[in-house]
Amino acid sequence: MTINPLHVPVLPAALVQDIRDQIPHVAEITVATVAAEVPAYALATQDPYRTELEAGVRIAFEQFAGLFSDPEPEALARIARAARALGRTEARRRRGIGALLTAYQVGTGVHWQEVSRLALAHGVDADTLAELAGLIFAYNQRLSAASVEGYATETQTRERHREVLAAALLSGEPTEGQLVRAAWTPPVTLTCVLLEPNHVGAVLSAFPECLQTPVEDAVAVLVPDATRTTLMRAVVGTSAVVGPTVAWQRAAHSYRRALALSEVIQERPVDTEDHLVDLVLTGDALADLRAQVLAPLGGNERLRQTLRSWLLHQGRRDAVAADLFVHPQTVRYRMGQIREVYGERLNDPAEVLKLVVALG
């Protein structure tokens, strides 16, 4: 990649040396100013983070001073690599890039103030002083651009790793390596929420530490340590199907439960915990059971409805009649037909259980 050169003015050797000699002092002032003016860097007043930050600031100022003796592309490439690394570090720390860019601006102001004071003390003329100012602010822009690039690259890489981890959790086979690469600390619980892609933001805004991955025509979002009330409030007005809250290692169970309910319940949002019976009454086994135990009715829907109501109301004819909006004599007539085809099976508890499940 071609790196555009910076215009480096010719300065007196004594001034360049003074700029170098003042680096520890300027770095200390810069760190204190950044800590005071950028809230995200307030911890810079505390060791060992202060020591780490001062070292980074000194390196940036040393690289700047080095431009006066080595303004070649390779020197600029080293500066860009260091700034990209800093951007990646900020991403790993889950800190927004805005704080770093503000810190650059604050640091540039402090740097210019100190360097211009030295330049004036050495009698630098106005044109050279203007060139020096241009170099300092162009250097800041170069650092900022490289750090943004590093931050974006790291963020994209981390999100890819987190998406891979989410898919592994849904399959029930996450590895230790996937946890490390995703920089993900396991929570106590996870809840799988299936959403249309345009509704994912509603959950992410309420729970920014979610993992997510595409699944068929939806997105599976794994929400850490969420109370049911808070989560259901966050998905109001969305297409969410909310699985059960489980230990994080059982995220696949939450996903399967949400996926199963999404196929049988159309209302949205929906909480799977409110539809456990619907989940039980699904699957190929149910279809086979229905075909087996309801065969005597021959597809007669009125007799199916009557038998279902009769079983649920425990044979109370008036309750069945009220449920079906028919006369009790009609219930009696239909039950006579049903008894003819089922016979003693209606008195067998095991057969009655099959009928209740099949008609559920």
Secondary structure, DSSP 8 states (H G I E B T S, - for coil): ------------HHHHHHHHHTHHHHHHHHHHHHHHH-GGGGGGGSTTHHHHHHHHHHHHHHHHHHTTT--SHHHHHHHHHHHHHHHHHHHHTT--HHHHHHHHHHHHHHHHHHHHHHHHHTT--HHHHHHHHHHHHHHHHHHHHHHHHHHHHHHHHHHHHHHHHHHHHHHT---HHHHHHTT----SEEEEEEE-GGGHHHHHHH-TT-EEEEETTEEEEEEES--HHHHHHHTTTS--EEEEEEEGGGHHHHHHHHHHHHTT---SSEEGGG-HHHHHT-SHHHHHHHHHHSGGGTT-HHHHHHHHHHHHTTT-HHHHHHHHTS-HHHHHHHHHHHHHHHGGGGG-HHHHHHHHHHT-
